[in-house]
Amino acid sequence: MDLREYLKIDGSVVEEINRFLLDPANPAINEVLEVVAKYGAPEEINAKAQEVRKLPNLLQQLRNIESPYLKDLEWLMVEVNRNSFISISDYRRKVLGKEVDRIKFDERRTVTLEISALQYFPWLILEARQSIEKGELMPARYIRVRRMKEQESDQGDIFATAAAMQIIGASYVETLDTKGTDGSNVHLGGPETITGYFGGIGQPNDYALKWIDEYLYYYTRYGIKQVLNINPGTILLGYILHKLGVDIEFKISVFMGNDNPYSVLWTLLAARLFSRQDGSTPLKGFNLSNSVNCQTLKLSAEIRQKLGLRDQVRIEHHITETWKSIVRQPYNRRCDLLEVAPYISNISAKHEGGDPEVEEERSHPSDILDYFRAKDEILSSGDMPHLIRNYLDKHDAVNRTARALTEKGLAFLAAPNLHAG
C-alpha cells in the first residue's frame, strides 16, 4: 500500500464531526447560536448591515451629527469625478517613458497595494491631497487598528472611513476591541510582555463569544463587514458564523504566526471544511509571518490553489514593518515580492512602515505600540504630527513598491475608483 494512502480521512470521521456540530445538546455551539439570536436571523442581520452600509446612508449619518468629516468626503467625491488622480496607464508612462509601449502587463496577477494602519480618517484625506499633488498612488487596501469605541465617538470617524472606502473603491479591515490587550490575557501587560502576542493576542475564556457579539454589533450598526482575526478560536467562530449565513469577512493577522506551509494548510483546510455550498469562505486575507521566505509563499499559494481558494483568499505579505517593537531592522521584503509576484495571483504588498533608510532618520520612527495609544494621549503629548509623518512614510513605501513592480513589468492594484485607466 502506498504510504500516502494512510493520509486519507475516513468518511466516518466526517460523520462524527457532523454529529458533534449538529448535536442539540452541544454547549459550545449552543452558546454561539444564543449570541447570534440576539441580533435576529442571519437574513435579518445581513439586511441591516447592507442598509446601513449604503453610501447615502453613511453620508446622512455624518450630516445628522454635523461631522466636520463630511466636507472632506464631498471634496473627495468631487476630485474622483474630476479624474484628479493619476491613472495607472499615466503612472506607468511616468515611470517607464516610451518603454511602456513595449511591455504587456499581466493583469491576471496584480499585486494589491496595502497600507497599515489607517488610524484616523483625516490621514486618508492628507494622503489623497498629496497623491493628487505629486501624481502618487493610493492603496487599494487599508488596515485599521484603532479602538472601535474611540472611533465610534470621534465625530463620525467610523462612518467617514466606511464612506471613503466606497468612494475610492478600496477594501478595508477593522480591528475589534475584544482581545487580550485589555488585561484579560495574563501574558500581556505593557511593552515588556510583548512576546505574549506571538501566540495570538489572545481571546481567553469567554472572549471568543464576546468577539462574535462585538462583530455583530458593528456589522448591524455600522455595516462593518471585514475585521482582523488574531486567534484560532475566533477564526473557527468566523467560519461557523459564515456557515450559519452571516456574511462576515475576516483577515488573519501576522500575530497568528503562520510561518510555514503546514500552518497555512491547517488554516486553509478549515476554511474549505466550513465553506458554504457555493464554496465561499469568510477568509479574505491571510497575513503570513514576517519570517516566511519565497519558497513558503509559493507553496502556500499552491496549497490555496489546490483547495480552490485562490480567488477568495488573498496572501498578504509585509514589505515593510514599523521600525520599533515588532521585527529586527532593517526589514524590507520588496525583493521577495518581485520574485514571487510573477507566479502568485491574489497577493498583496502590505506596508506597515516606511523604508528602513527613511525610518532611521526620523526623530519619532514608526512604532507598533503607537496603535494602542488613545487619541487624547497622542494629542496631549504632541505626537500626532509624528504619527502623521509615519503614515505618509508608509504611503511613500507603497509608491516605492509600485514603482519597483512597474520597472519589472509587473501589474498592481491601486484604489480602483481613483486610478482606473
N, C-alpha and C positions, 0 to 999 in steps of 0.2 A: 504493500500500500504506500502511495506517495505520502511522504511526511506532511505535505501541505494539507492533505485531506483531513487531518486531525483538527484543523482550524475551523472547520465548518460548524456553524451554530445550529444546534438541533432545534427543529420546529417545536418540540415540546417545551424548550426553554422560553421561546417566544410566547407560547400559550400561557406559561406560568407567569410571565411578566404581565401579560394582559389581565390575567385573573387578579393579580395584585392591584393593578391600576383601577380595575372596574369593581372591586370589592366594596359594597356599600358601607362596610364596617371599617374601611381603611382610614385611620385618623389623619394621616399625613395629607391625603388627597382631600378629605372632607374639610380640613381647615382651609385649603386653597379655595374650594368651592364656596365656603362661607364668606371669604373676603370678596370674591367676585360678585356674589349675590347682593352685597351692599350697594353695588352700582347698577344693578339690573342685569338683564340677559345680555349676552355678548353682542347681539344685533343692536340693542339699545345703546350699549356702551360705545360701539363704533359710530353710530349715528350722531351721538352727542359730540364726539371728537371731530368728526367730519364737518359738522356745522360750525363749531367754534373756530375751526382752522381756516375757514374761508377768508380770503384776504379782506373783503369788505367788512366782515365782522371783526377782524383783528383791528382794522383801522378805526372802526366805530368805538371799540373799547378804549382806544387811545384818546379819541375825542371826548368820550364820557368823563375821563379823568383829567382832561386838559393837559395831556402829556407833552412836554417840550420835544419829545422824540418824533412827534407826528410831522413836524415841518421838515425834519431830516429825511423821513421816508418820502414825503412829497417831492423833495429835491431829488432824491434818488430815482424816483419814477420818471421825473422829467428828463434826467440825464440818460436813463435807459432808452426812452423814446427818441431822444436826440442822437442815439448811437455814439455817445461821447466816449465810450471805452474802446480801446484798440481791438480790432478784430484779430482772430487767430491768423488769418492769411496776411494781414498787415504786420503782425508781430513777427511772423516767420520771415517776411521780406526785410524787416528791420534788422533781424539777426543775421540773415544769410545773404542779403543783397540779391543779385541776379542768379546766384547759385540755387535759389529756392525753386526756380523753374525746372531744374533737373531732378528734383527729389520728389518721390511719391511716398507720402507719409501713410503708414498703415494704421488707418483709423479703427481697425478691429482691436488694436492693442494700445489703447490710450491710457496714459498714467494720470490718475486723478490727483490734482494738486490740493494738498490738505494742510491746514494750519491749526495749531492748538497752543494756547486756549484763548478763545474769544470771550474774555471775561465780562466785558461791558459793551453794550450796544454802540455808544459813541465811538469806540475804537474802529468799528466797521466803517463808519462814515469818514473818519480820518483816513483810513486805508483806501476808501473809494476815491476821495478827493486827490490823494497822492497818485493813485493809479491813472486817473484822467490826466493829471498834470504831466506825469512822466511817461505816459504810454506803457504802464505796467499792467500786470495781470492780477485779477482777484482769484483766490482759490475757489474750487468747486465744492469743497467740503470743509466744515468748521466743527471743532470740538469745543464744548463749553464745560468748565469745571467749577463755575461759580455756584455758591449756595443757592438752592432753589428758593427758599423762603426770603432770602435777601433780595434776589432779583424780582421776586413776586411783588415786593413792596417798594420797589425803586422806580417810581414814575412811569411804570409800564414797560420796563426793560424787557420783560419776558414776552410781552405782546409784540414789541417793536422788533426784537430779534427774529421772532417767528415770521413776521410780515416781511422783513428784509430778505430772509432766506427764500421766500417765494418770489419776491421781486427779482432777485438776481439768479434764481434757478438753482441754488445750491442745496446740498443736503447738510444736515447738522445733527449733532448729538448733545443731549443734556446729561448732566450727572446728578442723580438723585441724592438727597441728603442722608438717606437711611444707609449708613455704613459705619464701620467701627471707629472712625475718626472722632466720634462724639464721646469716646471713653468706654464704650461697651466692649471693645476689643482690648484685652489685657496686654497684648503685645505692642499696642500703640499708645504713645503719650506725646511727647514733643519730638523735635528732630533727632534726639539721641536714641529714639526707638524706631527709626525709620525702617530698619530691617524687617519690622513686622509687616510691611507692605508686601513682601515678596512671597507670601503665601496667599496673596489676595488681601485687600484692605480689611476684609472680614465682615461677615454678616452673622454674628453669633446668635445662637439660640432662636428666639422668635423673630429676629431681624429679617429673615428671608420673607416671611409673611408680611412684615411691615413694609418691605421694599415693594411688594406687589400692591399693597394698599396705596402707598405713595405714588407709584406709577399710575394707577387708575385714577387717582385724584387729579394729577396734572394732565393726563390724557383726556379726561372728560371735561375738565375746567378750562384748559388752555390749548388742547389739541396737540400737546407734546407727544410725539409718536416714537421717536428713537432715542434711546438712552444708553449710557455706558453701563457695562456689566463687569463686575470685578470678582465674582465669587462662584465656585462650582454649583452651589445650591441655587443661587438666583439665576444662573444660566439655565439650569434644568427647569426652574419655575417659569422662566421666559418661554422655553419650548412648550411647557404644559399650557401656559396661558394662551399661546398662539393656537395650540391644538384644540383648545376649548372654543376658539372662534374669535378671540380678541386680537385685533390687528396690531399687536405690539411689534416693535422692531428694536434690536439692540446691537451694539458692537462690543466685542470683548477687549478689555483693557490690556495694555502692556504689563500691568501689575499682576496679571494672572500667571505670567512667567512661562508661557508656551514656547519652549526653546528647542524643540526637536520634532521631527516628523511624526513621532508616535504620540506625542501630546496633541498635535494637530489632528491626527487620525482619531483619537479618542473624542475630541470635541466635535469633529465633523460627523462621526458615527452617530452621536446623539442627535445632532441636527437632522440627519437623514432619518433616524429611527422615529423621531417625533414630528416629521414633516406632515403636512396635511395631504389629503388625497390628490390635490393638484401638484404636489411636490414642493410647495412653498415652505420656507422656513423663516423665522423671525431674525435669524442671524444674518446681519447685513455687512458687518465689518469684523475683521479678525486681526487684531494688533499682536503680532508675534513679539517675542522677547527681543531686546536690543542685542542679544548675543548671537542671534541666528546669522548663518553665513549664506552665501548664494546657493549652495547645494541644498540646504534646508528649505530655502524659499522655493526652489524648483520642485523638490519632492513634495512639498506641501501643496503646491499648485497642481501637481499630478494627482495627488490624493483627492483634492477638491474636484478635479475634472472627472475622475472615475466614479465619484459618488453623486455626480450630476448637479454639483453646486457651484460650478464655475461662474455663472452669470448672476448668482444670488449673493455669494459671499465674497466680499472684497478683501484681499490681503492688504493690510495697512502696515507699511514699513517705515520706521523712523529714519529719516535722513539726517536730521539734527535733533539734539536734545537740549534741555535747559543746561546752562553752564554749571549750575550748582545742584547738588542734593539728589542726583539720580544716576549718573554714569561717570566713568572716568573720562576726562577730557585730555586731548581734543577728540571729539566724536563727530565724524562726518561720513555717512554711508552713501553718498551720492554715486560713487564709483560702482558700488554694488547694484544700485538701481539701473545704471546704464548697462551693466552686464546682463541683468535678468529681464529688463523691460521688453526686449525683442521676442521673448519666449513666453511671457506670462501675461495673460489677459486679466482685466479687472484687478488692478493693483493700484494702490495709492502711495504717494510720496508724502509722508507726514513730517511737518516741520514744527518742532516744539522749542526750538531755539534758533538764534542766529548762527551764522557760520562761526566756527571757533576763533578765527583770526579777528572777527568783529567783536565777539563777546569778551575776549580777554582784554580789550581796550576800554570797556565800559566801566564807569565808576560803580554802577549797580548792574552787574550782569544778570541774566535771567536765572530764576531760582524756582524749582518746582514747589517749594514751600510757600511761595507768594500766592499760589492758588487757594490756599486755605486761610488767608487773611481776610478780615472783614473790611468792607469798603470804607467805613468810617475810620478805622485804624489806619488804612493806607493814606487817606486824605489828611488825617491829623499829623501823620509822620512826614508828610511832604513827598512821599514816594510815588504818587500817581504819575508824574512826568517820566520817572524812570521806567515804570511798568509799561507806559505807552511806548517809550523808546524800545523796550524789549520786544513788544508786539510787532512794531514796524521792522525790527531786525529780522523777525521770523518771516514777515512779508517779503523782505529782501531775499531771504534764503529760498522762499518759494520761487521767486523770479530767477534766482541763480539756477535752480533746478530746471525750470522751464527753458532757460537758455541752453543749458547743457544738453537737455533732451533734443532740442531743436538742432543744435550743432551736430548731433549724431543721427539726425533724420528720423527721430522718434516722436510720436504724437503724444499730446497731453490733453487733459480736460481741465479748462478753467471755468469760472462761473458761466454757465451756458447762455443765460439771457443777456450777459454783458459783452461777451466776446465771440458771438456767433459770426460765421463768415470767414 
